[in-house]
Amino acid sequence: MVRHPLAPEQIEAGRRLGAALRSARSGRSLVDVALTAGISPETLRKIETGRLPTPAFGTIVRLSEVLGVPLSDLARAWSTDPALSRAS
């Protein structure tokens, strides 16, 4: 399977998602959150820095649960759709 390069909008969406996760993590350590979510600390680091802009859905679900952030909030952070970004 050939992976097509990500569009600039997708890369920016990944950066927004990473920032939202980093903010939600607040005082918790990256290692603690990653291991509790069942992912490697390096994977979480890549997501938070935008180097992994399209993480697996299951990974985001687990992070949502561990951080106590509604999945809809993370979807809104990732979305490039201005209408969805404004929804509450």
C-alpha positions in Angstrom: 0.0 0.0 0.0 1.3 3.4 -1.0 0.7 6.2 1.5 0.1 9.6 -0.1 1.8 12.6 1.5 -0.4 14.5 3.9 -1.9 17.8 2.9 -0.8 20.9 4.8 -4.3 21.0 6.3 -3.8 17.5 7.7 -0.4 18.4 9.2 -1.9 21.5 10.8 -4.8 19.5 12.2 -2.3 17.1 13.8 -0.5 20.0 15.4 -3.8 21.3 16.8 -4.6 17.8 18.2 -1.2 17.5 19.7 -1.6 20.9 21.4 -5.0 19.9 22.8 -3.6 16.7 24.2 -0.5 18.4 25.7 -2.8 21.0 27.3 -5.1 18.3 28.7 -2.2 16.4 30.1 -1.3 19.5 32.2 0.8 18.4 35.2 0.7 14.7 34.4 3.9 13.2 33.0 4.0 12.2 29.4 5.3 8.7 30.5 2.4 8.2 32.9 -0.3 9.2 30.4 1.3 7.1 27.6 1.7 4.0 29.6 -1.8 4.3 31.1 -3.2 4.7 27.6 -1.2 1.6 26.5 1.0 3.4 24.0 4.7 4.2 24.1 5.9 7.5 25.5 7.6 8.1 22.1 4.3 7.7 20.3 2.6 10.2 22.6 5.6 12.6 22.1 5.2 12.3 18.4 1.5 13.0 18.6 1.9 16.0 20.9 4.6 17.6 18.7 2.6 17.0 15.5 5.2 14.6 14.0 2.4 11.9 14.0 -0.5 14.0 12.7 -2.9 11.1 11.9 -2.7 8.7 14.9 -4.9 5.7 15.0 -8.5 6.2 16.2 -8.1 3.7 19.0 -5.1 5.6 20.3 -7.1 8.8 20.5 -10.0 7.0 22.2 -7.6 5.7 24.9 -6.0 9.1 25.4 -9.4 10.7 25.6 -10.3 8.2 28.4 -7.1 8.5 30.3 -7.1 12.3 30.1 -10.8 12.7 30.8 -11.3 14.7 27.7 -14.5 14.1 25.6 -13.6 12.5 22.3 -15.8 15.2 20.6 -13.4 17.9 22.0 -10.4 16.2 20.5 -12.3 15.8 17.2 -13.1 19.5 17.3 -9.4 20.3 17.9 -8.3 18.2 14.9 -11.1 19.3 12.6 -10.3 21.7 9.8 -14.0 22.4 9.3 -14.6 25.9 10.7 -18.3 25.0 11.4 -17.3 22.0 13.6 -14.5 24.0 15.3 -17.1 26.6 16.4 -19.6 24.0 17.7 -19.9 23.6 21.4 
